[in-house]
């Protein structure tokens, strides 16, 4: 199952390790921003990359939970 983490970015739910609020994130060299830095509301952490997402962490978690039903 996949979840949309950006306007045109889908990621498999099984690849997601964590969803972190943008204020609690320490920047990494492996960050891929899906929107401009000022529009990032959360970071989605996977084994390979950290994706900057325009969605709030709770919105992403709600999307994941709704898809599991």
Buried (B, 14 or more C-beta within 10 A) or exposed (E): EEBBBBEEBEBEEEBBEEBBEBEEBEEEEEBBBBBEEEEBBBBBBBEEBBBBBBBBBEBBBEBBEEEEE
